[in-house]
Amino acid sequence: MTQSSHTVTVQHTDATPLHRTLGWRDAFALAMAVSGGLFVSFGPTMAAIGALSAMFIWALAAAVGWVQNHLFAEMASMFPDKPGGVPVYAHEAWKTRFAPAGALATFGYWFGWSAVISIVSLTAGGLIRARWLPEVAWAMDLGFVQVGVAQLIGIGLILALMVPNLFGAQPAAWVNKFFGALLLIPLLVFVVAPVISGQWDVANLTWGLGQSGADHWGGWQDAAVWLYLVGWTAYGTEMCAAFTPEYRSNKDARRALSTSGGYTFMMFALVPIGIGGLVSQADAAADPTAVFVNGFASVLPAGFTGDIALLITIGALLMGVNASMADGSRALYGAAVDGLVPRQLETLNRRQVPARAIVAAVIMNILLILFVSNPISILVAANMGYLLAILLAVSGFLLLRKDRPDAPRTFKLGRWAGPLAVVLTVYGAAVLLVGALSSELSGYGGPLELAIGVGILLLSLLLFVIRRRFQDRLPLLREPHADASSTP
């Protein structure tokens, strides 16, 4: 199909038609939010295990994500009209063997992407308040909860970014193109920092894994824990598969998955070297959240560091909120279309956007901001469902090759893809199992987070039972889909 400036509509067998308005560059812009995750999470990793070890962990995880994207590209070519991406492919592969696997994958995936919205928005709200509203200590006491300025700003940011998402994936991509252009500035600064900064010191690139008597299993257990924790960020470029029915060309999904995965790997390998040489591990441990601010201070002229670093950090955070909203909504809608979650989420708005799924994520995250005192624990727990979804999809690649060898594919990898998928399945299972059971070694998890993660997966099974045992037995209650004629 050739690209054009007008909107094209594709009909789905069981789903509402989605508009083909996206090019691969639009999805690449949305996936750029993944590289912004360095500003949020690299500091704690560096503080715990040293800059060189952290670079190894982040680069390895990004490389795995990039390779996995090629498997997902073939799967996307098998289901060009299916929204939802990776968890939907897992469902297609496992549904004849273990039907609940699709529910575990889709809801775990959706929660993994969507729960981050509250964390990121509240973090941005706190930064804005601390920098520009330091004297405002006002809080509203509602009796059952107190709402402060940072919480209100966080809620406001969520509602603001909901607006472009309700108008489609392309407006959401425009938002990330703007923030992504700004994000390139600091990323490139740190890439060339070893050359342009006299403060860069190779002695700061310390290796903290595998030290005698300090690490578990000679460092392998600690490495698995950190690979588990950074997996959600490093694998995030797979979101490009979620927009497959909205691409103009059959080649766009493959191009978006490949380029975004390669770009993220490059950033995760080079930026840590730059920032690691500018900030010592001791300084990172003293304040993990200030690693990049301190890095800027040693590169940029005095007087500009604070606001520039803060604005870029906030931009990176907002990119994450925007991308999470766009990707998570497609995943939840795709799950509803395939009968895995309540059918109320199966309907699109007049602009052919899964608005109900977007609103569901917005409501959930506002409640998290208001009522959860330590929402980071939920984010750590949400990794379990997300990484399980990735594992089921990667292993599902093998099942699809076996069960549907002659199914139409516009893109197909060579025979080597099978052994590669086996290796990735074993790797993913090991990281998921060891990481989930040992997350307390990082200082960011424990039995509570493990229980929350299991609870999320049990909730997915409950929603699956409600859909299959009750809603699907009452066909008269099915809501009619919107169709192309309802679009203004």
Secondary structure, 3 states (H helix, E strand, C coil): CCCCCCCEEECCCCCCCEEECECHHHHHHHHCHHHHHHHHHHHHHHHHHCHHHHHHHHHHHHHHHHHHHHHHHHHHHHCCCCCCCHHHHHHHHHCCCCCHHHHHHHHHHHHHHHCHHHHHHHHHHHHHHHHHCCCCCCEEECCCCEEEHHHHHHHHHHHHHHHHHHCCHHHHHHHHHHHHHHHHHHHHHHHCHHHHCCCCCHHHCCCCCCCCCCCHHHHHHHHHHHHHHHHHHHCHHHHHHHHHHHECCCCHHHHHHHHHHHHHHHHHHHHHHHHHHHCCHHHHHHCHHHHHHHHHHCCCCCCCHHHHHHHHHHHHHHHHHHHHHHHHHHHHHHHHHCCCCCHHHHCCCCCCCCHHHHHHHHHHHHHHHHHCCCCHHHHHHHHHHHHHHHHHHHHHHHHHHHHCCCCCCCCCCCCCHHHHHHHHHHHHHHHHHHHHHCHHHHCCCCHHHHHHHHHHHHHHHHHHHHHHHHHHHCHHHCCCCCCHHHCC
